[in-house]
Amino acid sequence: MTILVLMGPPGSGKGTQAQVLAGRLGMPAISTGDIFRANVADRTDLGNRAQDFVDAGEYVPDQLTNQMVRERLAAKDTRHGFVLDGYPRTLDQVEVLDELLANQDRKLDAVVVLDVDPDHLVQRLLHRAELEHRSDDTEDVIRRRLQVYNEQTHPLIKVYDERGLIIPVDGTGEIDEVTARILHLADSLENRGS
Ligand code: ADP
């Protein structure tokens, strides 16, 4: 049973690496950004309420986000653990996650923080914009997403560091190189206690 959080600014590759790590550990990767995008595409009630925030690069209000995560974490496939990608992102979300895990008698094992030079982030995101056409990958919205991350999410590193949960990983280089660094970490997590 392993519960991990993948944290890092937009463009740090946390989505890609969360998938790899979850695959390796045989657990689901839960990406709040992916869930919002799927709901927007399907025009669900949640999607309609989230769309303007996502498109503007603003965070979806905590209440909506927390309720969605509450429901997702109640699903059976999370019983052997999971990797969270893009949640929690605010102090309020940290508290809700604490409470959700405490209610299930579970606890967070580690928060992996992907570290990438800020100058590279915008370049990476603009490159991805050409490939994926995400509605929030325009230059203005990218800059806003980086700003929101720095203001609201970066402070969470200190909160989790005080709990001894932070594992910094160098996110620069090729996807495979970063994956190798994280797989090394996954091995040590799998072997822990055995
Ligand atoms: P990125 O980290 O590259 O900006 P994500 O796919 O993780 O991309 O998130 C895309 C958008 O989804 C965010 O800009 C925000 O609008 C919304 N979102 C995702 N996760 C959260 C969250 N935990 N709280 C609030 N909004 C979120």
Boltz pocket constraint, residues with backbone or C-beta under 6 A from the ligand:
constraints:
  - pocket:
      binder: B
      contacts: [[A, 8], [A, 9], [A, 10], [A, 11], [A, 32], [A, 33], [A, 34], [A, 36], [A, 50], [A, 53], [A, 54], [A, 55], [A, 57], [A, 58], [A, 59], [A, 60], [A, 61], [A, 65], [A, 85], [A, 86], [A, 87], [A, 88], [A, 89], [A, 90], [A, 93], [A, 136], [A, 145]]
      max_distance: 6.0
